């Protein structure tokens, strides 16, 4: 089964909004084993929408459309699709009642144009929206299936797996296969380096496909097995996972939907440990990531952005002679920062970062990209020096935050003591 994707909206074609729906939908369809043969974006224009429909349906067996289902005058997707296939619009009373109940529940002011979201082309079947007012719909035309859903990314991420994919599986049962996937989250090695480490695995013989997806500063390696039965797909995947982990274990920090900060949070919570962070170079990035985790107050006590030398001395008790002799960007300062924030906060662990993000401030001895990360547990303080972060300012900060969180993860997994 071949699938096309059409995203609709003037905000997309004007460049005001980035089209993230297409990439998300394409990834999810690939997991199902359904190739995407065309992706298009058009504005809120009847002729443009009809032209796109004709073009895509000439190439694909099924089509997913997002956007233009709201109540305003420029939301014309439903009307345009109805016009393109000669279908009159009707009001779905169940959908209309649902929308009205949402307005009543949240005490929103009702205007008649909201009823527009309950209009659908004749012959369409509705697709329930559990998180918004605009429902989607499906339409069958000359053996092809069109699924139309709102363009809000959060709604797409719910309605695609819950509404559209089951619809396509039912419409094209011969194309439905059992798919098992595994994503390895990798850090500390390049995409090319990752590929080289895995190059001796005969994945074809194992019946597994592999994909490399850079997501700076990480590399995501996806394994995928598609078979007639779920059991066979999982068996193939398990064999491939063993081979991949044997080669990447030192660089894998998580799997599938896990994040590095999520892994750290889980480990800290499991061990009942608390953490405080002192950030110079990273300027609060580590604190931001950790506090994105629900329940972070259980393990995270405080974060200090000690950017100036004065703040390092005043807030962390870093001795002035250390700063004068070794500089703010040094192992000695990073160590005192980690120890100082741990002591001041009364936590089990103290983490610190200091470095030169550039583009100015580097020297021959300490070039831009020089970074120190330290972690103290009150008994011992570990410090790592990085001198290969030769990117732009933002990327150096992101890389440094990632390296710092990875240090905490390795400490909690009792791996840090075995590092060279």
N, C-alpha and C positions, 0 to 999 in steps of 0.2 A: 504494500500500500504506500503510495506516494502522497505527501502532504505539502500544502502551501500555507504560508502565513501572510496575512494582510493586516497591517496596523494603520489606523485611520485617525487623523487629527491635524489641524493646522499647526498645532504646537510642535508636532514632529517635523513637518516639512519646512517650518521656519527656523528650526534649530533651537527653539526655546526649551524644548524638553527632549532628553535623550531617550531613544527607544530601547528600553531594557527588556520589554516583553518578548520581542522576537528571539533574542538570545536565550532567554529562560525557556521559552516554549520549545525551541529547537533542541536544546539539551535534553529536555524531558522526553521529547518524541524519539530522539536517538536511543535513549535508554529502552524504549519500547520496541526498538528495531524498525521504526518507521522513518525512512529518509525524508528530509525536507528538500524539495526540489526548487523552491523559489520563495523568497521573502521580499515583500514590497511595503512601502509606506506611501500613502496618498493623503491629500488634504480633505477637508470637509466639503466635497464637491461631487454632485451627482454623476457627472460625466466621468470624472476621474475614478470614482468608485466602481462604476459599471465597467470601465475599461480594464481595471485591475481584476475584477471578478472574471471577466471573459478570458483574460490572459492566463490567470492562475489555474482556472478550471480546465483549460486546454492541456495543462501539464500535470495536474494532480488529481488524485481520487478523492481527496478530502481537503477542506480548507478551514483554517481557524482565523477568525476576524476579531480584532480587539479595538475598542474605542468608539466614541460617538453614540453612546446609549443614554446619555444624561437628559435632563429636562430642558436645556436651553436651546435657543434657536439654531445654533451651529451644530447641535447633535442630530445629525441626519442619517446615521448609518442604517437604522431600521427602515426608514422611508426609502432610502436609496436602494437597498436590497430588495424591498418589496416592488419598487418600480422596475428594477432590472429584470425581474422574473415575472412581471405581470401579476403580482399578488397584492390584493387589497389588504389594508391593515384592520385588525380587530382589537378590541380591548379584552384582555384576560382579567376577569373579575377577581380571581383568586390572587393574582399578582397585585392588582390595584388595592385590594383590601389589606394585603400584607404591607404595602408601602404606607397606606394611611395609618395602620397600627404603629408603625415605626415612628411616624411623625407625632402621633398621640403619646406614645411612651416617652419620647424624649422632649415633649412639649415644644415641638418645632412649628413654625408658622406654615400652614398649608396654602399653597397657591396652585391654581388649576394646571399650570404647565407641568407639575410633578406627575400628573396622570399620564403624561406622554410616555413615561417609562413602563407603562403597562400595555403599550401597543406592540403588536407583533404581526408579521405577515401571515396571511391565511395559509394553513397547512403546517405552520411551525409548531414545534414542541418547545415548551419553556425549559430553561436550565436555571434551577434555583440558585440564588445568591445568598449565602448565609451571613455575609458581612457587609452588605450594602443594599441600596434600594433598587438599583438597576439589575433586573434579571437578564440572563442571556436567553438565546433560543437556538434551535437547530432546524435546518431546512434541507429537504432532499430534492435534488434537481437532476434529472437525467442520470440517475444512478450515482451521483456524487453527493457527498454529505458536507454541509456547511455548518459550522458551529460558531456562534457569535457571542462574545462575552465582553464585559466592560473593560476599559483600558487602564483602570487603577491597578498598578502592579500587585498590591497586597491582595486584591480581589482575584486577579489572574492566578496567583499562586495557590489559591484555594479552589477556584472553580475549574481550573485545568485538570488537576488530578481527581477531583471529586465528581465533576460533571462531564467534561469533554472526553477524557481518556476512556472511561467506561462506555460512553456513547459510541466511540470509534471501535472499541473492542466488540460491541454488540453488532455494529453495522458491518464490520469486516472480520468475522470470526476466523477466516482462513489466514489472516495476517497476524493473529494473536499468538504470541509465543511467550513462554515463561522466561523472564529476564532476571538475572541476579547481578548486582553490581557492588563494587567496593571501591571507595576512594581513599587513597593514602595521602595524607597531608605532609608535605616534605619541606624542610627548611635547612639551609646551610650548604646547598649544592645546586648548581645550575641545571637548567632544563637539559642541556646537552650532556652534562655529567650524569644526570639521572638516567637518561637514555642509554648512555654507554654502560653503566652498571648493570642494566637489565638486558643488554643486547644479546647475551648468550642464552637467554631463556627461549625455548621454542614454544611460544604462546599459541601458535597455530596448531601445533600438535596437541596442546592442552584444550583446544577449542574455546579459547578466550581472546577477546579483542582488548587492545590497550590504547589509551589516549592520554596525552600530556596537555595540561591546561595551566599555564602560568597565571597566578593571581598574586602579584607582588605583595609581600616578599616571599611568597610560598610557591611551590610547584604542586599541583594536584595531579596525581596519577590515578586514572580510573581503569579498573578492570571490569569487563562485561562479558557475561556468558548468556547466550540465547539458545534455548533448547525446547524440545517438545514437552518436557516435564520439569516441574519445579525442582524435584530431587536431583535430576541430572545437572541442571544449571548450577545448583549450589555445590555439588561435588566438583564440577570443573573449576568453579571459582575458588574453592578451598585449596585445591592443588596449586593453582596459580598464586594464590596469596602466600603460601608457604615459600615459594620460590622468590617472590618479590621481597618479602620481609627478610629473607636470608641475606639479601644484598643491600637493602635500604634501612635496616633496623636502626642504625645510628642517626639517621636523619628524619625518621618518621616521628611526628609528635601527636598525631591524631588520625581519626578516620571519619569518612562520610561528612556529617554535618557538624562535627566537633570543631571548636576553635581552640587556639592555644590558651587564651585566657580562661575559657571554659574548663579545659583540662586542669589548669593550675588551680582554679577555684574548687573543683571537685576534690583534688588531692589535699588541698589545705583543709577543706571541710572534713574529709574523711579522717585526717590525722589530728584534727582539733587544734590546728596551729593558726597563729595570727601574723599578719604582715603589715609593715609600714614601708613607704617608698619615698626616697629623696631623689628628685629629678632635676638635673641641670640641663643637659643636652636635649632630652626628650620633652621637656616643657609641659608635662602633665599627660602625655599620651598613654603611659602605662596605667596611671590612675584612672583615666577615662575608660580604657578597655576593661579593667577589673571591675569598675563600678557599673558597667553595662550588664554584669551578671546578676540576675535576681538573687537576693539573699546575700549580697556581697558584704553586708555589715557583719556577718558571722565571722569572717576571716580578715577583712580589710579595716585597719584602724585609722590610718591617715595617709595622705600624700602631700609632700612638700615640694614646691617648685623653688629650689634654691639656686637661682640662676647667677647671681652675683657672688663675688668673694665674700662680701659682707654678710650676705644671708647664710652662706655656708658656715661662717664663724658664729653668727648670732643664734641661728636656729639649730645647727647640728654640732656646734662646738668643735669644728675643724680648726686646729691651731693655725694662727697666722703664719708661724714660721714654716709650716708644711706648705702653705700656699705660696709663700715667697720663694722657698727653696726648690720646690718641685712643680709648682704651677697648679692651676685649677684642673687642668687636664693631665692627670697622672694617676698611677696606681695608688700612690700614697693618699691622695685626696679622695679617690673613689672608696677606698677602704674606710677612711675616717667618716665619710658621709654615710655609708651603710651602717657602721657601728653607732654613729651618732643618732640616726633616725630610729634605730631599733631601741637604743637606750632611752631616748626622749619619749618614745611612744609606749614603751613597756611591752613590746611585742616579742614573739618568738623569733621572728626574722626581720631583717632590715635589708632593703634592696636599694642600690644607687646606680645612677648613670652620669657620666660626664664625658665630654668630647668636643670635637670641632666640626660643626655642621657646614661651615663655609657660607658663601663662596670665599670669604676672606678669613684671615686669622690663622692660616696654616703657616708652618715653617718647614725647613728641610728636615728638622728633627721630629716635628709633629705636624705632618701634612693634614689637609682637610680630609676628614674621614677617620681620623684617629679617635678611638672610642674606648672607654674603660667602663666595665660593668662589675659591680661588687655585690656580694651577698654575705651577710653576717648572721650567725645563729647564737652569738654570745660566747661560743667556745672557739669557733674558728671562723675566719673570714676568707672567702674565695674571691678572686679577682681575675677577670679575663680582659685581655687587650686585643682589640680588633683594629687592623690597619688596612683592610681591604674594602671598606665601605666607600668606594669612590663614585658616588652618585651626586645628584643635586641635593640641596639642603633638606627638602621634605623627605626624600627617600632615605637619606642617612638617618633622620630621626625615626622613621618607621622601622628601618632595619635594626636600629639600636633598641627600640622598645621590644621588638620581636626577640632579639638576642637576650635581653634581660628576663623576659618571661620564660624563655627556654631554659635559662640558668636555674630559675626557681623550680621548673618542672623536673629538671635532671637532679636537683638536690632532693626533691621529694620522692623521686624514684630511686634514690641512692645510686645515681649514675655519675654524679659530679666528681666523686672521689676517684673515679676510674678514667677521667679524662686526662690526656697528655698535658 
